[in-house]
Amino acid sequence: MARTVSQGGDVAQFTTAALLVLQLTGSGIGLSGLVLAEIAPVLLLHRSPAHRGPFLPGQGDDHL
């Protein structure tokens, strides 16, 4: 239940931020920058067994 509420809040926050950026800039480029800022950390810090992001400790760190 808490996860669902949290995800709903994340969606509301992103939607509000996107609408604000679009209203303030009137530009798709500004909106693209916001989307990139939201997605980049997820892509760079992704920690699945098959792939580790480029900025996280790599092999030999199984104790984490």
N, C-alpha and C positions, 0 to 999 in steps of 0.2 A: 504494500500500500504506500509506504513512504517513498519508495523508488518511483512509483507512478506520479505522485504529487511533485517530486523533485524534477522529473522529466517534463512535466507540464509547466513548471516554473521556468525551466531552461528554454522551452519552446516560446513561452510568452516573452521572456527577456530578449531572445534573439529576434523575434518578430518586431518587438517594440524598437529595438536598436536599429534594425534594418529600415523600418519606416521613418525613424528619426533621421538617419543618415540620408535617406532618399529625399526627405523633405528639406533638410538643410543644404544639401549639395545639389539636388536636382540632377544627379549624375549617376549613371550606371557604374562608372569607374569607382566612385566612392563606395557604392554598395558592394562592388567586387572586392575592394580592399577590406571591408568588414567581414565578408565571407572568408577571405583568405586568412584574416587574423583569427577567426574562429576555428578554422580547419587546420592550419599549420601546426599548432602544438600537438594535436591529435595524431597527425601524420608523423611528426618528428619524434614523438615520445611513445609511440605504439609499442607495447610489450607483449607480444604473443610468442609462444615457443618457436615458431617458424621464423620470426623476424624481430629484431630489436632495432629501435630507432637509432640513428647515427650519433646521437648525443648522450646515449646511456651507456653504462658499463657493459662490456661485451662478455665474451666467453670467460669462464672461470669464476663468474659471480653467481653461482647457483645458490649461495647462502642467502640471497635476498628474498 
